[in-house]
């Protein structure tokens, strides 16, 4: 059984036991949460496509940890103007483990 879940502008294919890295979520390590924006649900024999979401379908997940992503360097330069700007960014991330997909 798998599902496609929408979270933070991304669509993720999840099954039981899948580990995900998503944008930072509020919650303590070890706590559980439910993702209710299920766009598609497949139970092995039938596929249910939501419009826009599947009614009653939920994905439960456990928070494994919080971290920061790799540093992304933003460098802007305007040629022949002696104008340069360097900036960096590290995304705040949460690691989840999917514990169940229910209909």
Secondary structure, 3 states (H helix, E strand, C coil): CEEEEEECCEEEEEECCCEEEEECCCCCCCCEEEECCEEEEECCCCEEECCCCCCCCEEEEEEEEEEECCCEEEEEEECCCCEEEEEEECCEEEEEEEEEEEC
